Amino acid sequence: ELKADREVVLAAVQQNGWALEYASQELRADCEVVLTAVEQTPHAMQFASQEVRADREFMLAAVQQNGDALQYASQELKADREVVLAAVQQRGLALRYASEELRADREVVLAAVQQDGMSLQHASQELKADREVVLAAVQQNGWALQLTSQELKADRE
């Protein structure tokens, strides 16, 4: 069957990543096929096998390409500091998919807000009141001020 033909499926996902949906289960577990699909269409990751979504090296490569791929990672990898840091450096708003613990991690949140100030909305309450984090966020995007604590909104500095 053509859905199980690696060459045919690779050609299809190179054209349109959504084609991964129609690939055989075996090819949905093939890291090269999935990564090729994700290069074209980041949300094609949803059709990848659970094994691929839990593969640390694969997910690290995927989030470096598109941080939103973190959305489809296993729960364990959403709590993996290196994977999440790579995701938010590529796309700050990927912070929304990180574990609660990492949304309270100062270094991770700083990396996210430096990439996109609006990612502050996904940070812990404590970090929304952290002057350095907020300053980094508003320097990247002034609209991020609306996401901060009341005390910092009144801070003239």
N, C-alpha and C positions, 0 to 999 in steps of 0.2 A: 504494500500500500504506500502511496506517495507521502502520506502524513508521517510515515516512519522513515522516509528516505532523507538522510542527513543533508545531502547536497541540495535537494529540492527545498527542504525547510530552511536551510541557511540562505538560499537565494530569496525565498519569500520574506523572511524576517529582515533581510538587508533592504528590501523595498518598503516593507511596512511591518513594524514591530508587533502590531496587533495580530499578525498571522500566527504568532506563538500559541494563541488560543486553540488553534486547530492542529497543532503538532501532536505527535504521539507522546504518551507519558514518558517514554524513554528519552525523547529529545527535549522534553520540558525539564529534564534533570541533567541535560548536557550544558555545562557552564559556558562553553563557547557560543552555543546557539542562543542561550538566554541573554548573554551579554551583548551579542549582536542585535538582538531584538530590543533590548533596553537602550542601546545607543540610538536607535531610531525613535522609539516610543517608551519613555521612562515607565509609564504605567503598565507596560506589558509584563512587568515583574510579577503582577498578580497571577499570571498563568504559569509561573515557574513552580517546580516541585518544592515540597516542604524541605527536602534535603538541601536544595540549592539555597533556599532562604535562610537556612541554618548554617551554611558554609561560611565561616568567618572570612577567609581569604577572598572568596567570590564577592561577598557583600561589601567588603572593604573596597574592592575595585569598582563595584557598582555605585556606591555612594560617592566615591571620588569623581565619578562621571556625572552623577546627578544625585544630589543630596536627598531628594524626595524618595529615592529607592528605599530609604530607611523605613518608610511606611510598611513595606512588605517583609521586612526582616523578622526573624524569630524574636520572641520576647527576650531571650537571653542576649541577643545581639543589640537590641534596643537599650540594653543596660551595659553594653560594652563601651567603655570610655573611648578607646581608640577609634572604633567604628563610628560612634556618634560625633566625635570631634571632627573626623574626616567629612561626615555628612554636613555638619553645620558650617564648616569652612567653605564648602562648595555652595550651600544654600542655607542661609541662616534660619529660615522658617522651618527647616527640617527638625528644629528643636521640638516642635509639637509632637513628634513621634518618639522622642527619647523617653526613657524611664523617668519616673518622678524624681528619683535620686539624682539623675544627671541634669535634670532641669533646675536643680538646686546646687549644681557644681559651678563654682565661680569661673573657672577657666573655660569650661564648655560654653557657658552663657556669654562670657566675654567674646569668645570666638564667633558665636552666633550673631550677637548684636553688632559686631564690627563688620560682618558681612551684610546684615540687614537689620537696621535698628528696630524695625517693627517686630522682630522675633522676641523682643522683650515681653510681649504679651504671653509667651509660653514659659517664662522664667518663674521660679518660686517667688512668693510674696517677699521673702527676705531679700532676694536679689533685686526685686523691683524697687527696693528702698536703699540699695547700695549705690552710693554716689558715683563711684568709678564706673560701675556697670551702666548706670543711667547716662552718665556723661558720654560714654562710648556710643551708646544707642542714639542719643540725640545728635551727636556729631555726624553720625551716619545718616540719620533721618530725623529731622526736627519734629515730625509728627509723633515720634515715640514718646514725647513728653506727656502725652495724654495717658500713657500706660503706667506712669510712675506713681509712687506714694504721694500723699498730700504734702508731707513735709518737704519733699524734694521739689515739688511744683512751686513751692514758695521760696525756695533757695535762690537768692539773687546771683550767686556765683554760677 
